[in-house]
Amino acid sequence: MARPREKYWYALKVFYNRVDFLQERFKAARYETFAPSFDSLLFVKCPERYLEDLKREHWDKFMYYKDAEGKHPGKIPDHEMEVFMLATSGSGGEFLGSDTENYMIGDKVRISSGIYKGYEGYIRRIKHDRKLLVCLQGVAVVAFSDVNMEFVEKI
């Protein structure tokens, strides 16, 4: 059982352009946040209890993505979050939505060199173009074109 003060990454769907408001609340409490430039998403690394307390206080401003059982906030492993932040901090990614199950098919790969070095995801052909799909399960999928297959290695 996790200690109550332990911090994990969580994904939030923010309503009514309140990303800045929520980001300030988390930063004031000294918790790390990440806001990609699409779809009103905000990620925060904080204790589950703090997130649930903030949700009770600001129930109309956001929802959090839940775990597989649908009872608690869904924890995102640090490594997955690091890869997602790397992939969405740069340019060139196309947000495909949150239907990750349709994209997480086949072998997982890592890019070993080039402009996408360090990215991990799945290779899939979309509209006659081979793309690297970086996914956070149930939260978001971002696609990258012009992947040099010479630098793709199976994980």
MARBA-3410 file (N, C-alpha, C, O; in Angstrom, 1 decimal):
155
0.8,-1.2,0.0,0.0,0.0,0.0,0.9,1.2,0.0,1.9,1.3,0.7 ~ 0.5,2.2,-0.8,1.3,3.4,-1.0,1.2,4.3,0.2,0.1,4.4,0.9 ~ 2.2,5.0,0.5,2.2,6.0,1.6,1.3,7.2,1.1,1.4,7.6,-0.1 ~ 0.5,7.8,2.0,-0.5,8.8,1.5,0.2,10.1,1.0,-0.4,10.8,0.2 ~ 1.4,10.4,1.4,2.1,11.6,0.9,2.9,11.3,-0.4,3.5,12.3,-0.9
2.9,10.1,-0.9,3.7,9.8,-2.1,3.1,10.5,-3.3,1.9,10.5,-3.4 ~ 3.9,11.0,-4.2,3.5,11.8,-5.3,3.5,10.9,-6.6,4.4,10.1,-6.8 ~ 2.5,11.0,-7.4,2.3,10.3,-8.7,1.9,11.3,-9.7,1.3,12.4,-9.4 ~ 2.1,11.0,-11.0,1.5,11.8,-12.1,0.1,11.4,-12.3,-0.3,10.2,-12.2 ~ -0.8,12.4,-12.5,-2.2,12.2,-12.8,-2.6,13.1,-14.0,-2.0,14.2,-14.2
-3.5,12.6,-14.8,-4.0,13.4,-16.0,-5.4,14.0,-15.6,-6.2,13.4,-15.1 ~ -5.5,15.3,-15.9,-6.8,16.0,-15.7,-7.3,16.6,-17.0,-6.6,17.0,-17.9 ~ -8.6,16.5,-17.1,-9.3,17.1,-18.2,-9.9,18.4,-17.6,-10.8,18.3,-16.7 ~ -9.5,19.5,-18.1,-9.9,20.8,-17.5,-11.0,21.5,-18.3,-11.0,21.5,-19.6 ~ -12.0,22.0,-17.6,-13.2,22.6,-18.3,-13.0,24.2,-18.3,-12.3,24.8,-17.4
-13.6,24.8,-19.3,-13.8,26.2,-19.3,-12.5,27.0,-19.3,-12.4,28.0,-18.6 ~ -11.5,26.6,-20.0,-10.2,27.3,-20.0,-9.6,27.6,-18.6,-9.1,28.7,-18.4 ~ -9.7,26.7,-17.7,-9.2,26.9,-16.3,-7.8,26.2,-16.1,-7.5,26.0,-15.0 ~ -7.1,25.9,-17.2,-5.8,25.3,-17.0,-4.9,26.2,-16.2,-4.2,25.7,-15.3 ~ -4.8,27.5,-16.5,-3.9,28.4,-15.8,-4.3,28.5,-14.3,-3.5,28.5,-13.5
-5.6,28.6,-14.1,-6.1,28.6,-12.7,-5.6,27.4,-11.9,-5.1,27.6,-10.8 ~ -5.9,26.2,-12.4,-5.5,25.0,-11.7,-4.0,24.9,-11.6,-3.4,24.4,-10.6 ~ -3.3,25.2,-12.7,-1.8,25.1,-12.7,-1.2,26.0,-11.5,-0.3,25.6,-10.9 ~ -1.8,27.2,-11.4,-1.3,28.1,-10.3,-1.6,27.4,-8.9,-0.8,27.6,-8.0 ~ -2.8,26.8,-8.7,-3.1,26.2,-7.5,-2.1,25.1,-7.1,-1.6,25.0,-6.0
-1.7,24.2,-8.1,-0.8,23.2,-7.9,0.6,23.7,-7.7,1.4,23.3,-6.8 ~ 1.0,24.8,-8.4,2.3,25.4,-8.2,2.5,26.0,-6.9,3.5,26.0,-6.3 ~ 1.4,26.7,-6.4,1.4,27.3,-5.1,1.6,26.2,-4.0,2.2,26.5,-3.0 ~ 1.1,25.0,-4.2,1.3,23.9,-3.3,2.6,23.2,-3.5,2.9,22.2,-2.9 ~ 3.4,23.7,-4.5,4.8,23.2,-4.9,4.7,21.8,-5.5,5.5,20.9,-5.2
3.7,21.6,-6.4,3.6,20.4,-7.1,3.9,20.6,-8.6,3.5,21.7,-9.1 ~ 4.6,19.7,-9.2,5.0,19.8,-10.6,3.8,19.6,-11.5,2.9,18.8,-11.3 ~ 3.7,20.5,-12.5,2.6,20.3,-13.5,3.2,20.3,-14.9,4.4,20.8,-15.2 ~ 2.4,19.9,-15.9,2.8,19.9,-17.3,1.5,20.1,-18.1,0.5,19.3,-17.9 ~ 1.5,21.1,-18.9,0.3,21.4,-19.8,0.7,21.3,-21.2,1.3,22.3,-21.8
0.4,20.2,-21.9,0.6,20.2,-23.4,-0.3,21.2,-24.1,-1.3,21.7,-23.5 ~ 0.0,21.5,-25.3,-0.7,22.6,-26.0,-1.9,22.1,-26.7,-2.2,22.5,-27.8 ~ -2.7,21.1,-26.1,-3.9,20.6,-26.8,-4.9,20.1,-25.8,-4.6,19.6,-24.7 ~ -6.1,20.1,-26.2,-7.3,19.4,-25.6,-7.5,19.6,-24.1,-7.9,18.7,-23.5 ~ -7.2,20.8,-23.6,-7.5,21.1,-22.2,-7.0,20.1,-21.2,-7.6,19.8,-20.2
-5.8,19.5,-21.5,-5.2,18.6,-20.6,-4.2,19.2,-19.7,-3.5,20.2,-20.0 ~ -4.1,18.8,-18.4,-3.2,19.2,-17.5,-2.7,18.0,-16.7,-3.5,17.1,-16.3 ~ -1.4,17.8,-16.5,-0.8,16.7,-15.8,-0.2,17.3,-14.5,0.4,18.4,-14.5 ~ -0.4,16.6,-13.4,0.2,17.1,-12.1,0.8,15.9,-11.4,0.3,14.8,-11.5 ~ 1.9,16.2,-10.7,2.5,15.2,-9.9,2.3,15.6,-8.4,2.9,16.6,-7.9
1.4,14.9,-7.8,1.0,15.3,-6.4,0.5,14.0,-5.7,0.3,13.0,-6.3 ~ 0.3,14.1,-4.4,-0.3,13.0,-3.7,-1.8,12.8,-4.1,-2.5,13.8,-4.4 ~ -2.3,11.6,-4.1,-3.7,11.4,-4.5,-4.6,12.1,-3.6,-5.6,12.7,-4.1 ~ -4.3,12.2,-2.3,-5.2,12.9,-1.4,-5.4,14.4,-1.7,-6.5,14.9,-1.7 ~ -4.3,15.0,-2.1,-4.3,16.4,-2.4,-5.2,16.6,-3.7,-6.0,17.5,-3.7
-5.0,15.7,-4.7,-5.9,15.8,-5.9,-7.3,15.6,-5.6,-8.2,16.4,-6.1 ~ -7.7,14.7,-4.8,-9.1,14.4,-4.4,-9.7,15.6,-3.6,-10.8,15.9,-3.8 ~ -8.9,16.2,-2.7,-9.3,17.3,-1.9,-9.6,18.5,-2.8,-10.6,19.2,-2.7 ~ -8.7,18.8,-3.8,-8.9,19.9,-4.7,-10.1,19.6,-5.6,-10.8,20.6,-6.0 ~ -10.3,18.4,-6.0,-11.5,18.1,-6.8,-12.8,18.3,-6.1,-13.7,18.8,-6.6
-12.8,18.0,-4.8,-14.0,18.3,-4.0,-14.3,19.8,-3.9,-15.4,20.3,-4.0 ~ -13.2,20.6,-3.8,-13.3,22.1,-3.7,-13.6,22.7,-5.1,-14.4,23.7,-5.1 ~ -13.1,22.1,-6.1,-13.3,22.7,-7.5,-13.9,21.7,-8.4,-13.4,21.4,-9.5 ~ -15.0,21.0,-8.0,-15.6,19.9,-8.8,-16.0,20.3,-10.2,-16.1,19.5,-11.1 ~ -16.3,21.6,-10.4,-16.8,22.0,-11.7,-15.7,22.5,-12.7,-16.0,22.9,-13.8
-14.5,22.4,-12.3,-13.4,23.0,-13.1,-12.6,21.9,-13.8,-11.9,22.2,-14.8 ~ -12.6,20.6,-13.3,-11.9,19.6,-13.9,-12.4,18.2,-13.5,-13.1,18.1,-12.5 ~ -11.9,17.2,-14.2,-12.1,15.8,-13.9,-10.8,15.1,-14.0,-9.9,15.6,-14.8 ~ -10.6,14.1,-13.3,-9.3,13.3,-13.4,-9.6,12.0,-14.1,-10.7,11.4,-13.9 ~ -8.7,11.5,-14.9,-8.8,10.2,-15.5,-8.6,9.2,-14.4,-7.7,9.3,-13.6
-9.5,8.2,-14.4,-9.5,7.2,-13.3,-8.7,5.9,-13.7,-8.4,5.7,-14.8 ~ -8.4,5.1,-12.6,-7.7,3.9,-12.8,-8.6,2.9,-13.5,-9.8,3.2,-13.8 ~ -8.1,1.7,-13.8,-8.9,0.6,-14.5,-10.2,0.3,-13.8,-11.1,-0.1,-14.4 ~ -10.2,0.3,-12.4,-11.3,0.0,-11.7,-12.4,1.1,-11.6,-13.5,0.9,-11.2 ~ -11.9,2.3,-12.0,-12.8,3.5,-12.0,-13.1,4.1,-10.7,-14.1,4.8,-10.5
-12.3,3.7,-9.7,-12.5,4.2,-8.3,-11.6,5.3,-7.8,-12.0,6.1,-7.0 ~ -10.4,5.3,-8.4,-9.4,6.3,-7.9,-8.7,7.0,-9.1,-8.9,6.5,-10.3 ~ -8.0,8.1,-8.9,-7.3,8.7,-10.0,-6.3,7.7,-10.6,-5.6,7.0,-9.8 ~ -6.2,7.7,-11.9,-5.2,6.8,-12.6,-3.8,7.3,-12.5,-3.5,8.4,-13.0 ~ -2.9,6.5,-11.9,-1.5,6.9,-11.7,-0.8,6.6,-13.0,-1.0,5.6,-13.7
0.0,7.6,-13.4,0.8,7.5,-14.7,2.3,7.2,-14.2,2.8,8.0,-13.5 ~ 2.9,6.1,-14.7,4.3,5.9,-14.3,5.2,7.0,-14.7,5.0,7.6,-15.8 ~ 6.2,7.3,-13.9,7.1,8.4,-14.2,7.8,8.3,-15.6,7.8,9.3,-16.3 ~ 8.2,7.1,-16.0,8.8,6.9,-17.3,7.9,7.2,-18.4,8.3,7.9,-19.4 ~ 6.7,6.7,-18.4,5.7,7.1,-19.4,5.4,8.6,-19.5,5.3,9.1,-20.6
5.4,9.2,-18.4,5.2,10.7,-18.3,6.4,11.4,-18.9,6.2,12.4,-19.7 ~ 7.6,10.9,-18.6,8.8,11.6,-19.2,8.8,11.5,-20.7,9.1,12.5,-21.4 ~ 8.5,10.3,-21.2,8.4,10.1,-22.7,7.4,11.0,-23.3,7.6,11.6,-24.3 ~ 6.2,11.1,-22.7,5.1,11.9,-23.2,5.5,13.4,-23.2,5.2,14.1,-24.1 ~ 6.1,13.8,-22.1,6.5,15.2,-22.0,7.6,15.5,-23.0,7.5,16.6,-23.7
8.5,14.6,-23.2,9.5,14.8,-24.3,8.9,15.0,-25.6,9.2,15.8,-26.4 ~ 7.9,14.1,-25.9,7.3,14.1,-27.2,6.4,15.3,-27.5,6.3,15.7,-28.6 ~ 5.7,15.8,-26.4,4.8,16.9,-26.6,5.4,18.2,-26.3,4.7,19.2,-26.5 ~ 6.6,18.3,-25.9,7.2,19.6,-25.6,7.8,20.2,-26.9,7.9,21.4,-27.0 ~ 8.1,19.4,-27.9,8.6,19.9,-29.1,7.5,20.1,-30.1,6.3,20.2,-29.7
7.9,20.3,-31.3,6.8,20.6,-32.3,6.8,19.4,-33.3,7.6,18.5,-33.2 ~ 5.8,19.3,-34.1,5.6,18.3,-35.1,4.7,17.2,-34.7,4.3,16.4,-35.6 ~ 4.2,17.1,-33.5,3.2,16.1,-33.1,1.8,16.5,-33.4,1.5,17.7,-33.4 ~ 1.0,15.6,-33.8,-0.4,15.8,-34.1,-1.2,15.0,-33.1,-1.1,13.8,-33.0 ~ -2.1,15.8,-32.4,-2.9,15.2,-31.4,-4.0,14.4,-32.1,-4.8,14.9,-32.9
-4.2,13.1,-31.7,-5.2,12.2,-32.3,-6.4,11.9,-31.4,-7.3,11.3,-31.9 ~ -6.4,12.4,-30.2,-7.5,12.2,-29.3,-7.1,11.3,-28.2,-5.9,11.1,-27.9 ~ -8.1,10.7,-27.5,-7.8,9.9,-26.3,-8.2,8.4,-26.5,-8.1,7.6,-25.6 ~ -8.6,8.0,-27.7,-8.9,6.6,-28.0,-7.7,5.8,-28.2,-7.4,5.3,-29.3 ~ -6.9,5.6,-27.2,-5.6,5.0,-27.3,-5.7,3.5,-27.7,-4.7,3.0,-28.3
-6.7,2.8,-27.3,-6.8,1.4,-27.6,-6.7,1.1,-29.1,-6.2,0.1,-29.5 ~ -7.2,2.0,-30.0,-7.1,1.8,-31.4,-5.7,2.0,-31.9,-5.4,1.5,-33.0 ~ -4.8,2.6,-31.2,-3.5,2.9,-31.7,-2.4,2.1,-31.0,-1.3,1.9,-31.6 ~ -2.7,1.5,-29.9,-1.6,0.7,-29.2,-1.7,-0.7,-29.7,-2.0,-1.6,-28.9 ~ -1.2,-0.9,-30.9,-1.3,-2.2,-31.6,0.1,-2.6,-32.0,0.9,-1.7,-32.5
0.5,-3.8,-31.8,1.8,-4.3,-32.2,2.9,-4.1,-31.2,2.6,-3.9,-30.0 ~ 4.1,-4.2,-31.6,5.2,-4.1,-30.7,5.5,-2.6,-30.4,5.4,-1.7,-31.2 ~ 5.9,-2.4,-29.1,6.3,-1.1,-28.7,7.7,-0.9,-29.1,8.6,-1.8,-29.1 ~ 8.0,0.3,-29.6,9.4,0.6,-30.1,9.9,1.9,-29.4,9.2,2.7,-28.8 ~ 11.3,2.0,-29.6,12.0,3.2,-29.1,12.8,3.8,-30.2,13.3,3.0,-31.0
12.9,5.1,-30.3,13.7,5.7,-31.3,15.1,6.0,-30.7,15.2,6.6,-29.7 ~ 16.1,5.4,-31.4,17.5,5.5,-30.8,18.3,6.7,-31.2,19.3,7.0,-30.6 ~ 17.9,7.4,-32.3,18.7,8.5,-32.7,17.8,9.4,-33.6,16.6,9.1,-33.9 ~ 18.3,10.6,-34.0,17.6,11.5,-34.8,16.7,12.4,-34.0,16.8,12.6,-32.8 ~ 15.8,13.1,-34.7,15.0,14.2,-34.0,14.0,13.6,-33.0,13.6,14.4,-32.1
13.7,12.4,-33.1,12.7,11.8,-32.2,13.4,10.8,-31.1,12.8,10.0,-30.6 ~ 14.7,11.0,-31.0,15.5,10.2,-30.0,14.8,10.2,-28.7,14.5,11.2,-28.1 ~ 14.7,9.0,-28.1,14.1,8.8,-26.8,12.6,8.6,-26.8,12.0,8.2,-25.8 ~ 11.9,8.9,-27.9,10.5,8.7,-27.9,10.2,7.2,-27.9,10.9,6.4,-28.5 ~ 9.1,6.8,-27.3,8.6,5.4,-27.3,7.2,5.4,-27.7,6.4,6.3,-27.3
6.8,4.4,-28.4,5.4,4.3,-28.9,5.2,3.1,-29.8,5.9,2.1,-29.6 ~ 4.4,3.3,-30.8,4.0,2.3,-31.7,4.1,2.8,-33.1,3.8,4.0,-33.3 ~ 4.5,2.0,-34.1,4.5,2.4,-35.5,3.2,2.0,-36.1,2.8,0.8,-36.0 ~ 2.6,2.9,-36.8,1.3,2.6,-37.5,1.2,3.4,-38.8,1.6,4.6,-38.8 ~ 0.7,2.8,-39.8,0.4,3.5,-41.0,-0.9,4.2,-41.0,-2.0,3.6,-40.7
-0.9,5.5,-41.2,-2.1,6.4,-41.1,-2.1,7.2,-42.4,-1.1,8.0,-42.6 ~ -3.1,7.2,-43.2,-3.2,7.9,-44.4,-1.9,7.8,-45.3,-1.3,8.8,-45.7 ~ -1.5,6.6,-45.5,-0.4,6.2,-46.4,0.9,6.7,-45.9,1.9,6.9,-46.6 ~ 1.0,7.1,-44.6,2.3,7.6,-44.0,2.5,6.8,-42.7,1.7,6.6,-41.9 ~ 3.8,6.3,-42.6,4.2,5.6,-41.4,4.4,6.6,-40.3,5.2,7.5,-40.4
3.7,6.4,-39.1,3.8,7.4,-38.0,4.2,6.7,-36.7,4.0,5.5,-36.5 ~ 4.9,7.4,-35.9,5.2,7.0,-34.5,4.1,7.5,-33.6,3.9,8.7,-33.6 ~ 3.4,6.7,-32.9,2.3,7.1,-32.0,2.8,6.9,-30.6,3.1,5.9,-30.1 ~ 2.8,8.1,-29.9,3.2,8.1,-28.5,1.9,8.2,-27.7,1.1,9.1,-27.9 ~ 1.7,7.2,-26.8,0.4,7.1,-26.1,0.5,7.1,-24.6,1.4,6.6,-24.0
-0.5,7.8,-24.0,-0.7,7.6,-22.6,-2.1,6.9,-22.5,-3.1,7.5,-22.8 ~ -2.1,5.7,-22.1,-3.3,4.9,-22.2,-4.5,5.5,-21.6,-4.5,5.9,-20.4 ~ -5.5,5.6,-22.4,-6.8,6.2,-22.0,-6.8,7.7,-21.9,-7.9,8.3,-21.6 ~ -5.7,8.4,-22.2,-5.6,9.8,-22.0,-5.4,10.5,-23.3,-6.1,11.4,-23.7 ~ -4.3,10.2,-24.1,-3.9,10.9,-25.3,-3.0,10.1,-26.2,-2.3,9.2,-25.7
-3.1,10.4,-27.5,-2.3,9.9,-28.5,-1.7,11.0,-29.4,-2.5,11.9,-29.8 ~ -0.4,11.0,-29.6,0.2,12.1,-30.4,1.0,11.3,-31.5,1.7,10.4,-31.2 ~ 0.8,11.8,-32.8,1.4,11.1,-33.9,2.6,12.0,-34.5,2.4,13.2,-34.5 ~ 3.7,11.3,-34.9,4.8,12.0,-35.5,5.1,11.3,-36.8,5.2,10.1,-37.0 ~ 5.3,12.2,-37.9,5.6,11.7,-39.2,7.1,11.7,-39.4,7.9,12.0,-38.6
7.5,11.2,-40.6,8.9,11.2,-41.0,9.8,10.4,-40.1,10.9,10.9,-39.7 ~ 9.4,9.3,-39.6,10.2,8.5,-38.7,11.2,7.7,-39.6,10.8,7.0,-40.5 ~ 12.4,7.8,-39.3,13.5,7.1,-39.9,13.5,5.7,-39.3,13.9,5.5,-38.2 ~ 13.1,4.7,-40.1,13.0,3.3,-39.6,14.3,2.7,-39.2,14.4,1.7,-38.5 ~ 15.4,3.3,-39.7,16.8,2.9,-39.3,17.0,3.1,-37.8,17.8,2.3,-37.2
16.3,4.0,-37.2,16.5,4.3,-35.8,15.5,3.7,-34.9,15.4,4.0,-33.7 ~ 14.6,2.8,-35.4,13.5,2.2,-34.6,14.0,0.9,-34.1,14.5,0.1,-34.8 ~ 13.8,0.7,-32.8,14.2,-0.6,-32.2,13.1,-1.1,-31.3,12.4,-0.3,-30.6 ~ 12.8,-2.4,-31.3,11.8,-3.0,-30.5,12.2,-2.9,-29.0,13.4,-3.0,-28.7 ~ 11.2,-2.6,-28.2,11.5,-2.7,-26.7,11.2,-4.0,-26.2,11.4,-4.3,-25.0
END
